[in-house]
């Protein structure tokens, strides 16, 4: 068993962020347009301009990440764009099955980065964000 910890919830304080829930909305689907090849490596995603009404002042996004790998895949990691890639996974799909996981992805500029260790299609849906 592996347990990765990326953060924690603290008591309310000065300059804290609050959760703002939204109706589910698709931020990214790498299968569109039809026939698009899987990606691997790093990809930047501008979440704030996705059409999901997420403000650029967000400190983090609540996302559901789904991978559709054509073969066994190591892992997917999401993190704040412009920051070093963390050494933890957001999800693993070692058996090559369609796999999803909810994630809180931090942001400093309205964008996040995604890293896929092996080729995969990626779907990102949002259900909320953290902001002042």
N, C-alpha and C positions, 0 to 999 in steps of 0.2 A: 504494500500500500504506500502511495505517495500522497502527501498533503502539502500543498503550496499555499502560503499565506501572502496575499498582496496588499493587505490593509486591514483596517478595523473601524468600527463605529465608536465615536467618543461622545461624551455628554455635550449638550449644546454649549456653545461658547461664542465669543466675539469672532466675527468673520467666518462663521460656520456656514455650511451648505445645507440646504433643505432639499428633500426629494420632491420632484414635481412629476406626477404620473400623467401619462398620455395614452391615448388609444394606440394599439400596436400599429407600427408603420415600418415599411421596408426601406432601409437606408442603402443597401447594396445587394445586388445579385449578379455575380460574375458570369452567370449563364446567359445574361442578356447583353447584346443581342444573341439570338439562337445560334449555336455553333461556336460560341466563344471558347477558346481553349482554357483549361485549368491554369491557375497561377501557382507559382512556388516562389519562395524567397519573400522579400519585403514589398508591401503595397501600402501607400498612404490613402486614407479615406477621409474626405472632408464631410463630416457628419452634419455640420451646421448648415451646409448648402444642399442637403439631400432632399429637401421638400417636406421633411417631417416636423417642421416648426420647432426645431431645437435651437435655442439661442446660443450665439457664439460665446456668451459669458459663462456658459456651463463649465463646471469644474470636473464633471464626470458624466458619462452616459450609461444608462441601463440598457444592455444589449443582449439579445439572444443570438449567439453565433452558431451557424450550422455549416458543417463541411460535407461535401459530396465527393469523396475521393474516388478516382477510378481504380485505385489499388491501395494496399495498406499504406497508411500515412502515419508519420511520427507524431507531430503535434502542431497546434496552432497557438500563437501568442498574440494578444492585443495589448497595446500600451499607448501612452501619450506620444503623439508625433513630435519629433525633434528631440526626444529623450533617448538614452541608450536602451536597447532591447533588454528586457528582464530575462533572467535565466529560469523562468517558470512557465508552465503551459497554461493556456486558457482551456484547452480541451485536447484529448488524445483520441485518435481513431486508428489504433494499431491493427485492427481487423479489417480495415478498409470499408467499414459500414458507414452509412449516413449517421452522423453524430452531431448532437447539439448540446450547448451548455449556456446558461445565463452568466453574464459577466458585467462587472462594473469597470468600465474603461476610462481612466483619467484623461483629461485633455487640458492643454494650456492655450490652444488657439482654434478650437472648433474642429480639429482633425485628430484622428488616431492613426496608428500604424498597425498593420497585421503582418505576421510572419508565418508562412506555412513551410514546414520542413520538407514536405513532399507535395507534388502536384495535387490540387484540389479545386473544386468550385467552392465559393464562399457566399453565404447569405447572412446578412446582418439585419436584424429587426430590432427596433427600439420600442420601449414601453415607458420611458421616462428619462429624466436627467436630474443632476444635482446642481443647484445654483443658489446664490445668495437670496 
